[in-house]
């Protein structure tokens, strides 16, 4: 025993009994989301634009279409790059909401 120390005054947290034992584990899944994508409905014009496109194309441009639908501020410009990147989509403040413009870079 250390000189001047009282018996039982310094216990390990697991042995303390007066505090809950904290353990590592997964984080709770209840944090706020900026855009709950499952609840965002694409405008009819966006759905029509995607109707005859390949799944790869849809997977590429859908996140930008979803962002546009969530904000309802700007339209979307889809650009075809002849290199390895293929299609890219971005919000364009010169295009009104609900409109998709295809372009070649």
C-alpha positions in Angstrom: 0.0 0.0 0.0 1.2 3.5 -0.8 1.9 5.8 2.1 -0.9 8.3 2.7 -3.4 6.4 0.5 -6.7 5.2 1.9 -7.7 1.7 1.3 -10.3 1.5 -1.4 -10.1 5.1 -2.5 -8.7 4.3 -5.9 -10.7 1.6 -7.6 -10.7 0.6 -11.2 -13.8 1.9 -13.1 -15.0 -1.6 -13.7 -14.8 -2.3 -10.0 -16.3 1.0 -8.9 -19.9 -0.2 -9.3 -21.3 3.4 -9.1 -20.6 4.2 -12.8 -21.8 2.2 -15.8 -19.1 0.4 -17.7 -18.5 2.0 -21.1 -17.7 -0.3 -23.9 -16.9 0.2 -27.6 -19.7 -0.5 -30.0 -21.4 0.7 -33.2 -22.6 4.2 -33.3 -26.4 4.7 -33.2 -28.1 5.2 -36.6 -30.3 8.1 -35.5 -28.3 11.1 -36.7 -29.9 13.8 -38.8 -29.6 13.5 -42.6 -29.3 16.5 -44.9 -31.3 14.9 -47.7 -33.3 11.8 -47.0 -32.8 10.4 -50.5 -35.4 7.6 -50.1 -38.1 10.3 -49.8 -37.1 12.6 -52.6 -39.3 12.3 -55.6 -37.7 13.1 -59.0 -39.7 15.5 -61.2 -41.4 13.8 -64.2 -38.9 15.5 -66.6 -36.0 13.8 -64.8 -37.8 10.4 -64.9 -38.5 10.8 -68.6 -34.9 11.7 -69.2 -33.7 8.5 -67.5 -36.4 6.2 -69.1 -34.3 5.0 -72.1 -30.8 5.2 -70.4 -28.5 2.3 -69.3 -28.2 1.4 -65.7 -24.6 2.6 -65.7 -25.7 6.0 -67.0 -28.5 6.2 -64.4 -26.1 5.3 -61.6 -23.8 8.1 -62.7 -26.2 10.9 -63.0 -28.8 10.0 -60.4 -27.0 11.5 -57.3 -27.0 14.9 -59.1 -30.6 14.6 -60.1 -31.5 13.8 -56.5 -29.6 16.8 -55.3 -31.3 19.0 -57.8 -34.7 17.6 -56.7 -33.9 18.2 -53.1 -32.9 21.8 -53.5 -35.3 22.7 -56.3 -33.0 25.6 -57.4 -31.1 24.5 -60.5 -31.3 22.2 -63.4 -28.7 19.6 -64.4 -26.1 19.6 -67.2 -24.9 16.1 -68.3 -21.6 16.2 -70.1 -20.1 13.5 -72.3 -16.4 13.3 -72.1 -14.9 11.1 -74.9 -12.1 9.8 -72.6 -12.3 7.2 -69.8 -14.5 9.3 -67.6 -17.6 9.0 -69.8 -20.6 11.0 -68.6 -20.6 13.5 -65.8 -23.4 15.5 -64.3 -23.5 18.7 -62.3 -25.9 21.3 -61.2 -26.0 24.4 -63.4 -27.4 27.6 -62.1 -28.1 28.8 -65.7 -30.6 26.0 -66.2 -34.0 26.2 -64.5 -35.0 23.4 -62.1 -36.5 20.4 -63.7 -34.5 20.7 -67.0 -31.7 18.4 -68.0 -29.3 19.5 -70.8 -26.9 17.1 -72.5 -23.7 18.5 -73.7 -20.3 17.3 -75.1 -17.1 18.4 -73.4 
